[in-house]
Amino acid sequence: MGETDYVIRDLTIRKEGVIDFRELYKLMKEWCKQRKYQFLEKEYSDKDSEKSKTLLVRWEFRKKVDDYTREIIDTIIKGSNLKEAKTTRKKVFQGSILISFDAYVEKDYEENWGVNPVSKFIREVFDKIVMNQHFDKVNKELRNETYALFDELKKYIKASS
């Protein structure tokens, strides 16, 4: 398996109130499209109880940097105590929402260099000595992109209150 370097862990947004999940989905999908990320839905589950609904969604945004490196932003949305609320135009939910982000860089994601101990050792030396500046640049770019997404969602959630 390739190597994973975390750039950001557990960056979170919390909200109590009204949320339009369709608009949230559109916003995130458009953000990915503009920045050339591949949008993957890794998990979706919702459970209804007598009084409310819980929701868990996991999205993964991937961007290939080169044949060896790619950037990934893992996004998890958890909703609890969600109750359907209707506005004049659309269906929304009232309740608690938590959006969390993990951002990381995958090296050798096609696993070309990890097939045996010798090639894995060569890859690690190459990464640390030759590619160090490249990875610093990639990590900085991913950090900036993740905070851009975080800020945009925070602004949207505040505006939708």
N, C-alpha and C positions, 0 to 999 in steps of 0.2 A: 504494500500500500504506500502511496505517496505520503508526503509530510504536510501537516497542517499547522500554520502559524496564526494564532488568534491575534487580531488587531484590536477588537472591541468585544467585551463580554457583558451581557446583562444590562444593556442600555434600555431603560424602560420608560413608558408613558402610562400613566394611570388616569382614568376618568370615571366619575360617577355622573350619570346623566343620560341624555338622549344621543344615540348614534345611528347614523344611516349606513348600514354595512354595504349596500350597493354602491354608494358614493365613495366609501372608503376603498372598496375593491377597484373601482374605476380610477381613482387617484393613484393608487399604487401600481396598477397595470400601466397607466400612462407614464408614470415616473420611470418605470423599467424600460419602456419603449424609447423614451427620449434619451436615456443614457446607455442604450444598447445592452441591457441585461436580459437574459432569458428568464422568464417567469414560470416557475414550477410550483404547483400545489402539491405538497408532500403529504398533507394530512388534513382531513376535515371530519369533524364529528360534532353532532349536537344532540342534546338529550332534553326531552320535555318532561317536566314534572307537572303536578296539578297546578302549581302556582307560578312557575317560572321555567326558564330555559337556560341551559349552559351551552357554551360553544367553545370549540378549540379548532383553530386553523393554523397550519404551518405552511408558510411559503418560503421558497428558496429562490433567490435572485443570483444568477450566475453570469459572469462575464469572462470570456477567454481573453487573457492578456497576450499569450503566445502559446506555442505548442507544449510548453512546460509548466506554465503558470496560469491560474485562474483565480478570480476574486469571487467570494460568495458572501451574501448577506442573508442570514437565516432570520426569518421574522415569524414570531409566534403571537397569535391573538387569542386571548382567553376572555370570554364573556361569562358573567355569572349573574344570577338573579335577573335575567333579561325578561322583560315583559313587553309584548307588542303594544306599540302606541301608534296612533294614526294622526297624521297632520292632514291638512286639507288636500295635499297633493300626493303624499307617499307614505309607505309603511316604514316605520323606524322602530328601534328598540330602546327601552329605558332600562338602565341597570349599571353594572360595574364592568369596566373593560380594562384589560392590561395588554399592552403591546410591548414585546421585548425583542431586542435585536442582538445577534451575535454576528460579527464580521470576521472573516478569516481568509487567508491566502492558502490555496492548495498548490503544492509544488509536486511535479512529476505525477499529475493526476491521471495520466494514462498508464502509469506504472511501467515505464520503459527502463528505469534504472534501479528498481528495487527487486529484481528477479533473483539475485543471489547476493551474498554478503559482500563480495568484492565490489560489485557495481554499486551497491548501496553506499559503501564507504567512499567510493570515488564521487558519487553524487553529493554526499554530505560535505566533503572537502571542497568540491567545486562551488557549492552553494555558499559556503562560509568565506571563501577566499575570492573567487572570481565574480560571483553574482551578488555580492553583498550590497553594493550601491543600487543595483536594479531592484532588489527586494525592498530596500528602504523607500525607493520611489513608489513602488506598487503599494506598500503598506500605507504610505502617506495619502495616496490617491483613494484607497479604499476607506480610510478613516474619514476623509473629507466627504466622500459620497455617502457614507452611512450617516454622518451628522447632517448632511443636506436632507436626506430622507426623514430623519428624526425631526428636524426643524419644520419641514413641510407638514408632516403629520401632526405635530404638536399645534401648529397654526390652524390646521383644518379642524382638529378636535376642539380647540378653544372657540373657533368660529361657529361650530355646530352646537355649542352649549345653549 
